[in-house]
Amino acid sequence: AQSVTQPDIHITVSEGASLELRCNYSYGATPYLFWYVQSPGQGLQLLLKYFSGDTLVQGIKGFEAEFKRSQSSFNLRKPSVHWSDAAEYFCAVGALGADKLIFGTGTRLQVFP
Amino acid sequence: KAGVTQTPRYLIKTRGQQVTLSCSPISGHRSVSWYQQTPGQGLQFLFEYFSETQRNKGNFPGRFSGRQFSNSRSEMNVSTLELGDSALYLCASSPDTDYEQYFGPGTRLTVT
């Protein structure tokens, strides 16, 4: 069965520090992979996606993610975190194409000044 | 282009009642998916509609149903509400299969 694991429930970083959020997936075929961000009381905003091709994908707000098939991972990175990045981040895999998303449990990011 | 809109944004219902939530996708998008988000279960897929047909369905009881209209707008219905149905219900749209989904702000349903 398809699944997504985000091992870190809560991460705290200082503003300006680098960030890496981990995501591991389990899926039999070539996965469609996504990172979404959710601010309190809001819907989900797509940060970036991987469907095929270059394994390093660039997204909005300075985020990037790298698809590593051998490790079944799709970690999200940002070189310098801003206070406005504080939110919850969800990794998702698309089952049956991208019509049905299976989400991880999320990682809550807290940013200290 | 306007984003995905959901109405109402907030709703309070009583156990046993039924509720209908509405979703208007981004113009030109034909696929609409629904998700339930709760603190305990996280984000779970409910169902997906494309061209007025349900294409995929998650593991939810039959009390949860949906439909899609010819203009791609979608509604979901929950009958005989239970306390555990309290959640944020998110709608997402995409142009077609194999495209990323764009989410609306959600409808916060509280069942008392």
Contacts between the chains, C-beta under 8 A, distances in Angstrom:
chain1	res1	chain2	res2	distance
A	32	B	98	7.4
A	34	B	100	6.6
A	36	B	103	7.4
A	42	B	105	6.0
A	42	B	106	7.6
A	43	B	4	7.6
A	43	B	90	5.8
A	43	B	103	4.1
A	43	B	104	5.3
A	43	B	105	4.5
A	43	B	106	5.1
A	44	B	90	6.8
A	44	B	92	7.7
A	44	B	103	4.1
A	45	B	103	7.3
A	46	B	100	5.5
A	46	B	101	7.5
A	46	B	102	6.7
A	46	B	103	7.9
A	49	B	100	5.0
A	51	B	98	7.2
A	90	B	43	6.6
A	92	B	43	7.9
A	96	B	56	6.3
A	97	B	97	4.5
A	97	B	98	4.7
A	98	B	94	6.7
A	98	B	97	6.8
A	98	B	98	5.4
A	98	B	99	5.9
A	98	B	100	6.2
A	98	B	101	6.6
A	99	B	31	6.2
A	99	B	33	6.7
A	99	B	48	5.0
A	99	B	50	7.5
A	99	B	55	6.3
A	99	B	56	5.6
A	99	B	94	7.5
A	99	B	97	5.4
A	100	B	33	7.0
A	100	B	45	5.2
A	100	B	48	6.0
A	100	B	56	4.8
A	100	B	58	7.5
A	101	B	33	7.5
A	101	B	35	7.6
A	101	B	43	7.8
A	101	B	45	6.4
A	101	B	92	7.8
A	101	B	101	6.5
A	102	B	45	7.0
A	103	B	35	8.0
A	103	B	42	6.1
A	103	B	43	3.9
A	103	B	44	7.9
A	104	B	42	7.8
A	105	B	42	5.0
A	106	B	42	6.7
A	106	B	43	7.9
